[in-house]
Structure formats: structure tokens, C-alpha cells
């Protein structure tokens, strides 16, 4: 899946307008990985901060501009719709 970053929640590594490539094929989720999640019928690009059982806690890199799990809580694994694989070097 190809998406364009909307907003500044992932700046500076993924500034607004950046094209990203994500895959729906992934097995495990790890802290530090960038993912696309579905929340309130919107896709959001966030970084996984914590993983517990089948739930993830996601945050934006730019905390001041991000609406994330600090606001809406933990998400289920099913809400992770893609694992960002490009651009490379997004690990924190």
C-alpha cells in the first residue's frame, strides 16, 4: 500500500507530504517500528511505543502535533493495517 503522510505528527523523519510504502504482510510488531493504524475510520501513521499481548500503544514522533494512544488508548493488533517498509531508516 502506498500512502502520503498528512500532518506533522511524524516530523521530522516523515514530514507532511512524504510518500510511504507499507505492507499488510507482517507477523510480529516491535517497539520502534512505524505502522499505519486504523482509528475512528481514519488511517494514521504512528510509531509503536509498546506491545502487550495483542495490543499496541502508538505515538507520533512529534508529540506536540500528534493525536495518538496518549489520547485514544491502546489499539488492537487488528487495527494495525500496514507496516511501513519505505523509506528506510525510520527506526528510532
C-alpha positions, 0 to 999 in steps of 0.5 A: 500500500502506498500512502502520503503522510498528512500532518506533522505528527511524524516530523521530522523523519516523515514530514507532511507530504512524504510518500510511504510504502507499507505492507499488510504482510507482517507477523510480529510488531516491535517497539520502534517500528512505524505502522499505519493504524486504523482509528475512528475510520481514519488511517494514521501513521504512528510509531509503536511505543509498546506491545502487550499481548495483542495490543499496541500503544502508538505515538507520533514522533512529534508529540506536540502535533500528534493525536495518538494512544496518549489520547485514544488508548491502546489499539488492537493488533487488528487495527494495525493495517500496514507496516511501513517498509519505505523509506528506510531508516525510520527506526528510532 
